[in-house]
Amino acid sequence: MKKNSVNYRHKINPVLGFIAMFVTQDIVLRFFFSQKKIINHGLSIPINSSIILAPTHRSRWDGLVLTMAMGRRVTNKDCRFMVTKSEMRGIQGWFLKRLGCFSINQLSPSLSTLRYAIGLIEKGEKLVVFPEGKINKYGRKLLLKEGLYRLARLATKKTETITIIPIGIAYSEVSPKFRGKFCLSFGKPIAMKDYLNLTIKDFNKLLNEKMNKEEEIALKNVGR
């Protein structure tokens, strides 16, 4: 248990974080995609609110484009990604840990992982959770995983100022291609304290509808 606890608590390496931000945002995204569009609908996030970003998940590019749209350069806060255990293996895992990511067992989340995630929320960090639980390449209708709602409910015991932002991400091709386009559309923030009386099923239905609505807007803006 102690070893796992240490693994979860890698802080963001400032040097590696700067290099990764420069390489991905100033080189890779700039030259790979021909058009980048962010639609925020006048998004206004309550001051001192703990933010959970809830985006659709269509490609491995999602994390990079989301960081460009809502990362340190824009909000002065890093995105802390909750990812699957398989993504944290090998060299990729070594880098991801040092860039603020941490893994979770979707079938049986450990207490140490939940405590760590709740701690990030309590401190006002910006947490990214993909509610679909995996890349849903063709946007098929999926039942959202229960993790986001359970985590947010547990975190309300530490802080009531939790805001969930539904996000739609779309690319001009199903599998993003060189010189293609991408668009992110941000939905109206959800104040968690207003939805504590809902069941997991009802909340996920609500969140799913909001995510899909934003994805439809994003798809139109990339010509799909």
C-alpha positions as a LaTeX table, in Angstrom:
\begin{tabular}{lrrr}
\hline
Residue & $x$ (\AA) & $y$ (\AA) & $z$ (\AA) \\
\hline
Met1 & 0.00 & 0.00 & 0.00 \\
Lys2 & 2.80 & 2.40 & 0.87 \\
Lys3 & 4.49 & 1.85 & $-2.47$ \\
Asn4 & 1.26 & 2.57 & $-4.37$ \\
Ser5 & 0.73 & 5.69 & $-2.28$ \\
Val6 & 4.12 & 7.01 & $-3.35$ \\
Asn7 & 3.41 & 6.27 & $-7.01$ \\
Tyr8 & 0.15 & 8.20 & $-6.94$ \\
Arg9 & 1.76 & 11.29 & $-5.48$ \\
His10 & 4.18 & 12.33 & $-8.16$ \\
Lys11 & 4.16 & 16.10 & $-8.34$ \\
Ile12 & 4.27 & 17.81 & $-11.71$ \\
Asn13 & 7.89 & 18.19 & $-12.70$ \\
Pro14 & 8.19 & 21.91 & $-13.61$ \\
Val15 & 10.97 & 21.42 & $-16.15$ \\
Leu16 & 9.34 & 18.42 & $-17.81$ \\
Gly17 & 5.99 & 20.20 & $-17.69$ \\
Phe18 & 7.39 & 23.27 & $-19.47$ \\
Ile19 & 9.07 & 21.16 & $-22.14$ \\
Ala20 & 5.93 & 19.07 & $-22.68$ \\
Met21 & 3.78 & 22.20 & $-22.96$ \\
Phe22 & 6.14 & 23.79 & $-25.48$ \\
Val23 & 6.52 & 20.66 & $-27.61$ \\
Thr24 & 2.83 & 19.70 & $-27.67$ \\
Gln25 & 1.23 & 23.14 & $-27.95$ \\
Asp26 & 3.80 & 25.16 & $-29.90$ \\
Ile27 & 5.00 & 22.44 & $-32.23$ \\
Val28 & 2.86 & 19.29 & $-32.44$ \\
Leu29 & $-0.66$ & 20.76 & $-32.26$ \\
Arg30 & 0.25 & 23.84 & $-34.28$ \\
Phe31 & 1.65 & 21.88 & $-37.21$ \\
Phe32 & $-0.50$ & 18.74 & $-37.10$ \\
Phe33 & $-3.86$ & 20.51 & $-37.13$ \\
Ser34 & $-4.79$ & 23.20 & $-39.64$ \\
Gln35 & $-7.59$ & 24.67 & $-37.55$ \\
Lys36 & $-8.25$ & 24.80 & $-33.81$ \\
Lys37 & $-11.51$ & 26.17 & $-32.47$ \\
Ile38 & $-12.63$ & 26.68 & $-28.87$ \\
Ile39 & $-16.28$ & 27.49 & $-28.11$ \\
Asn40 & $-16.83$ & 28.49 & $-24.51$ \\
His41 & $-20.29$ & 30.10 & $-24.73$ \\
Gly42 & $-19.09$ & 32.84 & $-22.37$ \\
Leu43 & $-18.03$ & 30.22 & $-19.82$ \\
Ser44 & $-17.78$ & 31.72 & $-16.35$ \\
Ile45 & $-16.30$ & 29.56 & $-13.60$ \\
Pro46 & $-17.10$ & 30.54 & $-10.00$ \\
Ile47 & $-14.07$ & 31.95 & $-8.16$ \\
Asn48 & $-12.35$ & 29.45 & $-5.84$ \\
Ser49 & $-14.42$ & 26.58 & $-7.22$ \\
Ser50 & $-12.96$ & 23.08 & $-7.56$ \\
Ile51 & $-13.24$ & 22.09 & $-11.21$ \\
Ile52 & $-13.89$ & 18.65 & $-12.72$ \\
Leu53 & $-13.71$ & 18.61 & $-16.51$ \\
Ala54 & $-15.95$ & 15.95 & $-18.09$ \\
Pro55 & $-15.10$ & 15.62 & $-21.81$ \\
Thr56 & $-16.18$ & 13.16 & $-24.45$ \\
His57 & $-13.35$ & 10.77 & $-25.37$ \\
Arg58 & $-12.78$ & 10.18 & $-29.09$ \\
Ser59 & $-9.02$ & 10.03 & $-29.55$ \\
Arg60 & $-5.65$ & 9.91 & $-27.82$ \\
Trp61 & $-5.33$ & 13.53 & $-28.92$ \\
Asp62 & $-8.06$ & 14.54 & $-26.45$ \\
Gly63 & $-5.70$ & 15.09 & $-23.54$ \\
Leu64 & $-3.42$ & 17.36 & $-25.58$ \\
Val65 & $-6.16$ & 19.53 & $-27.09$ \\
Leu66 & $-7.94$ & 19.80 & $-23.73$ \\
Thr67 & $-4.72$ & 20.91 & $-22.04$ \\
Met68 & $-4.23$ & 23.53 & $-24.75$ \\
Ala69 & $-7.77$ & 24.85 & $-24.17$ \\
Met70 & $-7.89$ & 24.69 & $-20.36$ \\
Gly71 & $-4.33$ & 24.16 & $-19.18$ \\
Arg72 & $-1.81$ & 26.37 & $-17.42$ \\
Arg73 & $-1.45$ & 28.93 & $-20.20$ \\
Val74 & $-5.18$ & 29.68 & $-20.12$ \\
Thr75 & $-6.24$ & 29.16 & $-16.51$ \\
Asn76 & $-2.89$ & 29.28 & $-14.66$ \\
Lys77 & $-3.64$ & 25.75 & $-13.42$ \\
Asp78 & $-2.49$ & 22.39 & $-14.73$ \\
Cys79 & $-4.94$ & 19.70 & $-15.79$ \\
Arg80 & $-4.65$ & 16.63 & $-13.57$ \\
Phe81 & $-5.81$ & 13.59 & $-15.55$ \\
Met82 & $-7.35$ & 10.46 & $-14.07$ \\
Val83 & $-6.43$ & 7.68 & $-16.51$ \\
Thr84 & $-6.63$ & 3.89 & $-16.76$ \\
Lys85 & $-3.87$ & 1.69 & $-15.33$ \\
Ser86 & $-2.88$ & 0.49 & $-18.81$ \\
Glu87 & $-1.94$ & 4.04 & $-19.81$ \\
Met88 & 0.50 & 4.34 & $-16.91$ \\
Arg89 & 2.80 & 1.53 & $-17.96$ \\
Gly90 & 6.34 & 1.76 & $-19.29$ \\
Ile91 & 8.00 & 4.94 & $-20.53$ \\
Gln92 & 4.63 & 6.57 & $-21.24$ \\
Gly93 & 3.58 & 6.00 & $-17.65$ \\
Trp94 & 6.84 & 7.47 & $-16.35$ \\
Phe95 & 6.18 & 10.70 & $-18.23$ \\
Leu96 & 2.47 & 10.84 & $-17.42$ \\
Lys97 & 3.10 & 10.51 & $-13.68$ \\
Arg98 & 5.46 & 13.47 & $-13.81$ \\
Leu99 & 2.97 & 15.52 & $-15.81$ \\
Gly100 & 0.25 & 15.21 & $-13.18$ \\
Cys101 & $-1.61$ & 12.08 & $-14.29$ \\
Phe102 & $-2.57$ & 9.22 & $-11.98$ \\
Ser103 & $-4.22$ & 5.88 & $-12.61$ \\
Ile104 & $-7.38$ & 4.27 & $-11.33$ \\
Asn105 & $-8.71$ & 0.73 & $-11.42$ \\
Gln106 & $-12.16$ & 1.31 & $-12.92$ \\
Leu107 & $-13.55$ & $-1.97$ & $-11.65$ \\
Ser108 & $-12.26$ & $-1.61$ & $-8.10$ \\
Pro109 & $-10.83$ & 1.84 & $-7.25$ \\
Ser110 & $-8.44$ & 1.74 & $-4.30$ \\
Leu111 & $-8.99$ & 3.93 & $-1.26$ \\
Ser112 & $-5.60$ & 5.58 & $-1.77$ \\
Thr113 & $-6.57$ & 6.64 & $-5.31$ \\
Leu114 & $-9.90$ & 8.05 & $-4.17$ \\
Arg115 & $-8.28$ & 9.92 & $-1.30$ \\
Tyr116 & $-5.69$ & 11.38 & $-3.65$ \\
Ala117 & $-8.33$ & 12.49 & $-6.18$ \\
Ile118 & $-10.47$ & 14.01 & $-3.43$ \\
Gly119 & $-7.38$ & 15.78 & $-2.08$ \\
Leu120 & $-6.77$ & 17.36 & $-5.49$ \\
Ile121 & $-10.37$ & 18.54 & $-5.64$ \\
Glu122 & $-10.21$ & 19.90 & $-2.10$ \\
Lys123 & $-7.09$ & 21.89 & $-2.97$ \\
Gly124 & $-8.81$ & 23.46 & $-5.96$ \\
Glu125 & $-6.84$ & 21.56 & $-8.60$ \\
Lys126 & $-8.41$ & 21.05 & $-12.03$ \\
Leu127 & $-9.26$ & 17.34 & $-12.39$ \\
Val128 & $-10.03$ & 15.72 & $-15.74$ \\
Val129 & $-12.23$ & 12.62 & $-15.77$ \\
Phe130 & $-13.44$ & 10.96 & $-18.97$ \\
Pro131 & $-16.93$ & 9.76 & $-17.91$ \\
Glu132 & $-17.14$ & 7.22 & $-20.76$ \\
Gly133 & $-14.17$ & 5.40 & $-19.24$ \\
Lys134 & $-12.44$ & 4.70 & $-22.55$ \\
Ile135 & $-11.97$ & 6.03 & $-26.06$ \\
Asn136 & $-15.35$ & 5.88 & $-27.77$ \\
Lys137 & $-14.04$ & 6.45 & $-31.29$ \\
Tyr138 & $-17.33$ & 6.51 & $-33.18$ \\
Gly139 & $-19.37$ & 8.24 & $-30.51$ \\
Arg140 & $-21.62$ & 5.26 & $-29.85$ \\
Lys141 & $-24.09$ & 5.65 & $-27.01$ \\
Leu142 & $-22.46$ & 4.32 & $-23.86$ \\
Leu143 & $-23.54$ & 4.19 & $-20.28$ \\
Leu144 & $-21.29$ & 6.58 & $-18.41$ \\
Lys145 & $-19.13$ & 5.07 & $-15.68$ \\
Glu146 & $-20.18$ & 5.78 & $-12.10$ \\
Gly147 & $-16.78$ & 7.01 & $-10.98$ \\
Leu148 & $-17.17$ & 10.73 & $-11.62$ \\
Tyr149 & $-20.42$ & 11.08 & $-9.68$ \\
Arg150 & $-19.22$ & 8.91 & $-6.79$ \\
Leu151 & $-15.99$ & 10.87 & $-6.58$ \\
Ala152 & $-17.76$ & 14.24 & $-6.72$ \\
Arg153 & $-20.23$ & 13.20 & $-4.02$ \\
Leu154 & $-17.43$ & 12.05 & $-1.73$ \\
Ala155 & $-15.56$ & 15.28 & $-2.36$ \\
Thr156 & $-18.57$ & 17.38 & $-1.30$ \\
Lys157 & $-17.84$ & 16.23 & 2.25 \\
Lys158 & $-14.60$ & 18.22 & 2.01 \\
Thr159 & $-15.77$ & 21.16 & $-0.11$ \\
Glu160 & $-19.14$ & 22.29 & $-1.46$ \\
Thr161 & $-17.71$ & 24.39 & $-4.29$ \\
Ile162 & $-17.39$ & 21.63 & $-6.88$ \\
Thr163 & $-18.18$ & 22.53 & $-10.48$ \\
Ile164 & $-18.41$ & 19.96 & $-13.29$ \\
Ile165 & $-17.97$ & 21.21 & $-16.85$ \\
Pro166 & $-19.34$ & 19.02 & $-19.70$ \\
Ile167 & $-17.18$ & 19.23 & $-22.83$ \\
Gly168 & $-17.63$ & 18.03 & $-26.38$ \\
Ile169 & $-14.49$ & 17.27 & $-28.43$ \\
Ala170 & $-14.65$ & 16.66 & $-32.18$ \\
Tyr171 & $-12.25$ & 16.18 & $-35.09$ \\
Ser172 & $-12.83$ & 16.65 & $-38.81$ \\
Glu173 & $-12.09$ & 12.93 & $-39.30$ \\
Val174 & $-13.01$ & 10.01 & $-37.06$ \\
Ser175 & $-9.30$ & 9.27 & $-36.73$ \\
Pro176 & $-7.55$ & 12.67 & $-36.61$ \\
Lys177 & $-5.35$ & 13.22 & $-39.66$ \\
Phe178 & $-2.54$ & 15.60 & $-40.56$ \\
Arg179 & $-3.83$ & 19.12 & $-41.26$ \\
Gly180 & $-7.26$ & 18.20 & $-40.01$ \\
Lys181 & $-9.39$ & 20.30 & $-37.66$ \\
Phe182 & $-10.53$ & 19.99 & $-34.08$ \\
Cys183 & $-13.06$ & 21.82 & $-31.95$ \\
Leu184 & $-13.89$ & 21.88 & $-28.25$ \\
Ser185 & $-17.25$ & 23.11 & $-27.01$ \\
Phe186 & $-17.70$ & 23.87 & $-23.30$ \\
Gly187 & $-21.12$ & 23.46 & $-21.75$ \\
Lys188 & $-22.77$ & 25.28 & $-18.88$ \\
Pro189 & $-21.06$ & 24.44 & $-15.56$ \\
Ile190 & $-22.89$ & 22.06 & $-13.22$ \\
Ala191 & $-22.79$ & 22.99 & $-9.54$ \\
Met192 & $-22.51$ & 19.62 & $-7.81$ \\
Lys193 & $-24.27$ & 20.82 & $-4.66$ \\
Asp194 & $-27.48$ & 21.27 & $-6.69$ \\
Tyr195 & $-27.60$ & 17.62 & $-7.80$ \\
Leu196 & $-26.81$ & 15.63 & $-4.66$ \\
Asn197 & $-30.38$ & 14.32 & $-4.51$ \\
Leu198 & $-30.10$ & 12.57 & $-7.88$ \\
Thr199 & $-29.32$ & 8.90 & $-8.30$ \\
Ile200 & $-26.16$ & 7.96 & $-10.19$ \\
Lys201 & $-28.31$ & 6.86 & $-13.13$ \\
Asp202 & $-30.20$ & 10.15 & $-13.31$ \\
Phe203 & $-27.09$ & 12.29 & $-12.92$ \\
Asn204 & $-25.23$ & 10.33 & $-15.62$ \\
Lys205 & $-28.19$ & 10.73 & $-17.94$ \\
Leu206 & $-28.11$ & 14.48 & $-17.36$ \\
Leu207 & $-24.34$ & 14.70 & $-17.83$ \\
Asn208 & $-24.44$ & 12.49 & $-20.93$ \\
Glu209 & $-27.05$ & 14.73 & $-22.55$ \\
Lys210 & $-24.97$ & 17.83 & $-21.86$ \\
Met211 & $-21.76$ & 16.23 & $-23.17$ \\
Asn212 & $-23.50$ & 15.01 & $-26.34$ \\
Lys213 & $-25.06$ & 18.44 & $-26.92$ \\
Glu214 & $-21.63$ & 20.06 & $-26.80$ \\
Glu215 & $-20.16$ & 17.38 & $-29.03$ \\
Glu216 & $-22.85$ & 18.05 & $-31.65$ \\
Ile217 & $-21.84$ & 21.71 & $-31.65$ \\
Ala218 & $-18.17$ & 20.76 & $-31.99$ \\
Leu219 & $-18.92$ & 18.32 & $-34.83$ \\
Lys220 & $-20.75$ & 21.00 & $-36.81$ \\
Asn221 & $-17.78$ & 23.29 & $-36.45$ \\
Val222 & $-15.40$ & 20.74 & $-38.00$ \\
Gly223 & $-17.77$ & 19.89 & $-40.85$ \\
Arg224 & $-19.21$ & 16.60 & $-39.64$ \\
\hline
\end{tabular}
